[in-house]
Amino acid sequence: MNIYLLIILIILIGKYILDLTIEVLNLRHVSPELPAEFADCYDAERYRRSQQYLKETTRLSIIADSLLTPLIVAFILLGGFNLVDTFAREAAEADIWRGLIFAGILFMASSLINIPFSVYRTFIIEERYGFNRTTVKTFILDLFKGWVLAGLIGGIVFAAIIWFFATAGSMAWLLCWGAVTAFQLFILFIAPVTIMPLFNKFTPLEDGELKLKIEEYARKQDFKIKGVFTMDASRRSTKSNAYFTGFGRFRRIVLFDTLIKRHTVDELLSILAHEVGHYKKRHIMKNVLVSVLSTGLMFFILALFINNRGLFDAFRMSHTSIYASLFFFAFLYGPVDMVVSIMGNLLSRRFEYEADAYSARTYGQPGSMIAGLKKLSADNLSNLTPHPLKVFFTYSHPPVLERIRVLDQLRGIAGGSKKELLTSD
Ligand SMILES: [Zn+2]
């Protein structure tokens, strides 16, 4: 058996077994008793519903995985990639166009296969739990906008990579790294004013108590208020959230309209202060740095596998090509990618604690932050007791109970005479 084929099958099946194990452990880890911290925002019925919701979403993702993994394995073993490549070679002469056709067909196929699962999740599960506000029209429009964006952004990046590897010899990986990074930064910079408005409407805060208090807080923290927006999240879901995005002049803090509707002004201010914390602690730039370094690592390893005959044999390919190398390499890169993502999540969870501490220290109401987090979890039916393995592999935020416990300690300090502990970073 081809050694690359063996490695890729082990990676695919190993990942499937690992994911399945994590999901099953996570379901079994659910506590039958409501954690005491949540006694004031859940009743027995709501808590039972949150567990039922977890069960249904987990079951859907297990079913999807159990269907898609054998499908991918069969596609590899039956020479599906060669079939697509034969079509691309007949349709175009130039390598870049062949590559775009090859990638386009595979992208559309995987996108279409995923639609039924996404429909089921949105219109059956989310609907059943009262979250769904997405109309069929919005759903279809989102899909098309996603395709156009992926075609444009993905197409430009994919074509550039093919071109560099075809022309730049041993420097190709470095040039790819530089070009992709520059493009990534450009997209990240313009996304808040070009891409995100394609999906949602962003409005500057309305006049009122909330705006006044935010202005007062922002003045003290030397943060520009014009970067705070509300977003019409309610057109898709009743779930609520807030986030900080972008850098430079287009950076902004976004509060979901659903969040503003259900939280008190103090809770909203604590949450906003948390987002300001992400800005002040330069978390976005740190995340970008990590992503730039991991992109460099990826291109460096990719260069070693371009036009590797053994790898192409594993996929039953008649011809080697740069564009197909990118796809086949992605299969091999899976485990490295997983390690990168685990480290990224680890870092992100640390940033969340930092932002929570920033909110507690600068707005001075850890109690409101706790109340806000509890309400968010209850409204979104979040899993209060995820399995540590699930957290380790997939959580970008710490489990809410751990955040509450850490904030509670800060509250103890804030209430006492040791305020100086809160003012040191
Ligand atoms: Zn955060």
Boltz pocket constraint, residues with backbone or C-beta under 6 A from the ligand:
constraints:
  - pocket:
      binder: B
      contacts: [[A, 274], [A, 275], [A, 278], [A, 351], [A, 352], [A, 355]]
      max_distance: 6.0
